[in-house]
Every structure is written in structure tokens, then in C-alpha cells.
Amino acid sequence: VNQDLITINYYYKLKSTKIIINYLDEETNNELATSTLLDKKYDDNYDVTGYKNNSNILSDYVFSKFTSSTNNELTGVVNKNEIIINYYYKLKDAKILINYLIEGTNTKIADSTNIQTKYGKQYDVTDYKDNKNIPNKYIYSKSSTEYPLSGTVNQDLITINYYYKLKSAKIIVKYLENETNKILSNEYSSTIKY
């Protein structure tokens, strides 16, 4: 070596990191949409607050909560090799309202039944027409046809109307002698509503 001083320079670059954003069902932990991967470098600023509104998540779900491997922060400065953000979603609340009405009117003959449920859940309300609180003088007639009596919950409120009509009663009049029960005249019968 002919020189008195040799200079060696070492060059460094910031490490590459990843931010992984997962979209999960709060109840089952199943993936609801493909994870988002963000390539970052150490000391980069990040803000992932807008990622919770992922358009690939079914409209049956609503955002619930998040967890983060960085002290539950959605914004900050990258200081780890990998940051994991888990956005959790739950099925939206829904209600099935069952009304018991006199046929041809909106007059209730029993208190409505409210069923609290969730979007995506199966329901079957066909047996609810046999409500024990319906007065005895009424008989089931028909149901509303706007919503099916069974299916999958896909809206905030499903209203089912069951309609009832007065039962028919048959009146029979017999003309009998008081002490002998001998028939004095032809009997008379008539059918009327309660």
C-alpha cells in the first residue's frame, strides 16, 4: 500500500418493513377480506385509519374494534420489522317484527313478537302464527307476502303480519216439548261469526 491513509466508507439504508392489515370476523376470527400489505421503511410515518372501510367486506358487517402490534395505534412511525393491524367486524343487528292483526285491518289482537337477530342468520317464523295469546274466537287466515316466512336476514327490519278472522259458529235451534223432548217442529240452524 502506497498511501498513508486508506478510507473505507460503509453505506447503510433503512430496513424494509411491512404493515399487515387483516380484516376479521369478531366472533369466528375468519378472514372477511384479503389482507392488505404495505411496504414501508423504518422511520416512515404511517396512518392506516382509512383501511377499516374495506369495500370488499360484505355489507352485512359493521366495524367493531381493532388491535395493533404497536400499542393499539393506527398511526405513528415505523419502528418494527412488522406491524400487524387487525380490524374486527361483527354482523349488523337486525330485528324481525311479527304482528297479529284482524284480517283487512291494522288492529292488533295480540302483542307483537320482536326477535333480535343478526344479518346473515337463518330465520323461520312459520310457527309464530300459532301464538297462544290470540283470542279463541279468531282463526288464522293468511300472512303478509312482502317478506318470506323463512330465509336469511338481509335487512335491518323484517316485518311479518299474520292475519286472523273471526271463527264461524253454528247455531242450532230445536223445538222440543219441555218434559218429553218430543220434536215439535223442524230444527233451525244458522252459521254466524263470533
HUBELUR-V964762 format. One record per residue. N is the residue number from 1. RES is the residue in one letter. PHI is phi in whole degrees, -180 to 180 (999 if undefined). PSI is psi in radians with two decimals (999 if undefined). D_FIRST is the distance of its C-alpha to the first C-alpha in whole Angstrom. Layout:
BEGIN
<<N	RES	PHI	PSI	D_FIRST> <N	RES	PHI	PSI	D_FIRST>>
END
This chain:
BEGIN
<<1	V	999	2.23	0> <2	N	-96	-0.21	4> <3	Q	-99	2.61	6> <4	D	-78	-0.50	8> <5	L	-128	2.19	9> <6	I	-115	2.23	9> <7	T	-107	2.24	13> <8	I	-118	2.19	14> <9	N	-106	2.29	18> <10	Y	-108	2.28	20> <11	Y	-110	2.41	24> <12	Y	-124	2.62	27> <13	K	-128	2.77	30> <14	L	-66	2.48	34> <15	K	-67	2.57	35> <16	S	-81	2.53	38> <17	T	-136	3.00	41> <18	K	-132	2.49	45> <19	I	-111	2.16	48> <20	I	-111	2.15	51> <21	I	-113	2.06	55> <22	N	-104	2.58	57> <23	Y	-121	1.88	61> <24	L	-126	2.60	63> <25	D	-74	2.18	67> <26	E	-60	-0.63	68> <27	E	-81	-0.74	70> <28	T	-106	-0.25	69> <29	N	67	0.20	65> <30	N	-72	2.59	65> <31	E	-73	2.25	63> <32	L	-97	-0.38	65> <33	A	-154	2.78	62> <34	T	-62	2.39	59> <35	S	-61	2.60	56> <36	T	-98	2.30	54> <37	L	-114	2.19	50> <38	L	-115	2.17	48> <39	D	-86	2.19	44> <40	K	-136	3.03	43> <41	K	-122	2.73	40> <42	Y	-53	2.53	39> <43	D	73	0.01	41> <44	D	-70	2.53	43> <45	N	-79	2.59	46> <46	Y	-141	2.66	49> <47	D	-149	1.92	53> <48	V	-112	0.33	55> <49	T	-62	-0.60	58> <50	G	-75	-0.21	59> <51	Y	-77	-0.23	59> <52	K	-69	-0.37	62> <53	N	-92	0.99	64> <54	N	-72	2.12	63> <55	S	-71	-0.16	65> <56	N	-86	-0.10	65> <57	I	-85	2.31	67> <58	L	-54	2.55	70> <59	S	-69	-0.12	73> <60	D	-70	-0.26	74> <61	Y	-107	2.68	72> <62	V	-132	2.51	71> <63	F	-59	2.43	68> <64	S	-117	-0.95	68> <65	K	-164	3.08	65> <66	F	-141	2.78	61> <67	T	-131	2.71	59> <68	S	-144	2.54	55> <69	S	-77	0.05	52> <70	T	-118	1.11	51> <71	N	55	0.69	54> <72	N	55	0.83	57> <73	E	-114	2.48	55> <74	L	-104	-0.09	55> <75	T	-137	2.73	53> <76	G	157	-2.76	50> <77	V	-116	2.32	46> <78	V	-66	2.17	44> <79	N	-140	0.35	43> <80	K	-139	2.80	43> <81	N	-67	-0.53	42> <82	E	-148	2.30	45> <83	I	-117	2.25	48> <84	I	-115	2.19	52> <85	I	-114	2.21	55> <86	N	-113	2.01	58> <87	Y	-93	2.26	61> <88	Y	-110	2.47	64> <89	Y	-130	2.64	68> <90	K	-127	2.74	71> <91	L	-63	2.44	74> <92	K	-67	2.58	76> <93	D	-72	2.59	80> <94	A	-146	2.93	83> <95	K	-140	2.46	86> <96	I	-111	2.14	89> <97	L	-111	2.15	93> <98	I	-114	2.11	96> <99	N	-106	2.58	99> <100	Y	-119	1.87	103> <101	L	-124	2.68	105> <102	I	-73	2.30	109> <103	E	-52	2.33	109> <104	G	82	0.07	109> <105	T	-138	3.13	108> <106	N	-111	0.36	105> <107	T	-81	2.13	107> <108	K	-80	2.45	105> <109	I	-113	-0.03	107> <110	A	-158	2.76	105> <111	D	-62	2.51	101> <112	S	-66	2.69	98> <113	T	-103	2.25	96> <114	N	-111	2.18	92> <115	I	-115	2.05	89> <116	Q	-85	2.27	86> <117	T	-147	-2.92	83> <118	K	-133	2.69	80> <119	Y	-55	2.55	79> <120	G	82	-0.14	78> <121	K	-85	2.58	81> <122	Q	-79	2.55	84> <123	Y	-140	2.70	87> <124	D	-151	1.96	91> <125	V	-114	0.35	94> <126	T	-62	-0.58	97> <127	D	-77	-0.22	98> <128	Y	-69	-0.28	98> <129	K	-65	-0.37	101> <130	D	-91	0.60	103> <131	N	-54	2.23	103> <132	K	-70	-0.22	105> <133	N	-91	0.02	106> <134	I	-73	2.21	108> <135	P	-56	2.51	111> <136	N	-57	-0.44	113> <137	K	-78	-0.07	115> <138	Y	-107	2.62	112> <139	I	-129	2.50	111> <140	Y	-60	2.41	108> <141	S	-116	-0.96	108> <142	K	-165	3.03	104> <143	S	-122	2.81	101> <144	S	-67	2.66	99> <145	T	-109	0.10	97> <146	E	-65	-0.68	94> <147	Y	-125	2.54	92> <148	P	-69	2.70	92> <149	L	-77	-0.22	93> <150	S	-148	2.69	90> <151	G	160	-2.66	87> <152	T	-114	2.30	83> <153	V	-66	2.17	83> <154	N	-138	0.32	81> <155	Q	-156	2.93	82> <156	D	-65	-0.68	83> <157	L	-137	2.22	87> <158	I	-116	2.13	89> <159	T	-110	2.19	93> <160	I	-116	2.23	95> <161	N	-111	2.14	99> <162	Y	-100	2.30	102> <163	Y	-111	2.50	105> <164	Y	-131	2.63	108> <165	K	-126	2.82	112> <166	L	-65	2.45	115> <167	K	-70	2.71	117> <168	S	-89	2.55	120> <169	A	-127	2.45	123> <170	K	-104	2.18	126> <171	I	-106	2.22	129> <172	I	-118	2.19	132> <173	V	-110	2.14	136> <174	K	-113	2.40	138> <175	Y	-102	1.84	142> <176	L	-125	2.61	144> <177	E	-71	2.43	147> <178	N	-56	-0.89	146> <179	E	-93	-0.46	148> <180	T	-104	-0.22	148> <181	N	60	0.41	144> <182	K	-72	2.35	146> <183	I	-68	2.18	145> <184	L	-97	-0.47	147> <185	S	-157	2.88	145> <186	N	-61	2.50	142> <187	E	-74	2.75	138> <188	Y	-120	2.37	136> <189	S	-132	2.61	132> <190	S	-150	2.50	130> <191	T	-107	2.24	126> <192	I	-134	2.94	124> <193	K	-90	2.68	121> <194	Y	-56	999	120>>
END
